[in-house]
Amino acid sequence: MFKQCCGNLLIGTRRRSESKGRDGALWLAGVGIALLGFAPWAYGEEMDVQAPPAEAKPAPTEELPDRFMIRGGWNFVFNADTVFSINGSRGIGSTIDFSKDLKGEREDSMWRIDTLYRFNPRHSLGFSYYDVTRTGVRTIDRDITVNDTTFAANGTVSSELDFRMYRFIYNYSFYHNEKVELAGSFGMYFANINASLSSNLACTGGTICGPGATLTPRGESQSFTIPLPSIGFLVNYYFTPRLKGTARFDWFYIEFDQFKGAMNEMYFGLEYRLFKHFALGGAFNRLSVDVDIDSSNGREFSVENDWNTVFLYGSLYF
């Protein structure tokens, strides 16, 4: 009896000890986990928490100077057609096709210069100059009258046409950002035209050198300066900050008193900024002019002229 009682007491005591041991172990494990979690802050260490990646900032746009531009290069004129007449004091003169009647050249090459100054992003002023000179030599098959001189058929005529072109232009950019510029333009062209002819057989006094006319070597030269106002539209488009395309269209028509004139011009160009202050480019340009001037003393001058141009150039920017 005593053994049984003591055995039961011992078993119960052992079970309570095992239960307490298990509870103590769980309590110690919980305390350890808490201490491990608290340890980084206790020693001033930061948690290894990954922040979301920062967005990459766009590269700053390259600033290229364009306040002042000067460009110059080789200008090739081709497919030039000119028809003109110069009447004398009696109001009589022949209509002359320079290439057909005088075997005049239809091509010429020369230097050309353009400039542009921007006062601010909206306002700019420009200037252009080039000089086109074409010559011809032909034994003519009909009488040709220029001013008061008639060049007789079967005479050899040497001729020259010289066009000096000056242009002043103002641009107003009504829309202008980093990608595109749209502008209206107002300009003034001055065309200084000189026509010179000389022959070994010429006479004066009429439109033909008839029988009995005295034929002598003679020359005739006339010069006119024609003002040509214009209005236009300009587009500059930047494919990249360094690659720019340009298109412009200029036009005018005017008629008053004894002057009548019309002009239109198209220009398409592509330019690459090779360095910060230097660019290379090329352009196609077409110009047409039709002018008729009738002076009070009976003299009249008229010219119809058109040509195409290829312009290869270098530009400096400041």
Protein Blocks (a to p, Z undefined) as FASTA:
>chain_A
ZZmmmmmmmmmmmmmmmmmmmmmmmmmmmmmmmmmmmmmmmnopacdddddddddddddd
ddddfkbccdddddddehiacddddddfkopacdddfklmnopafbdcdddddddddfbl
kbccdddddddddddddddfbdcdehjaccdehiacddddddddddddddddfbdcfkbc
cdddddddddddddddddfbdcehiabdcehiacdddddddddddddddddddddddfbf
klccddddddddddehjbccddddddddddddfblmbccdddddddddddddddfkopac
ddddddddddddddddZZ
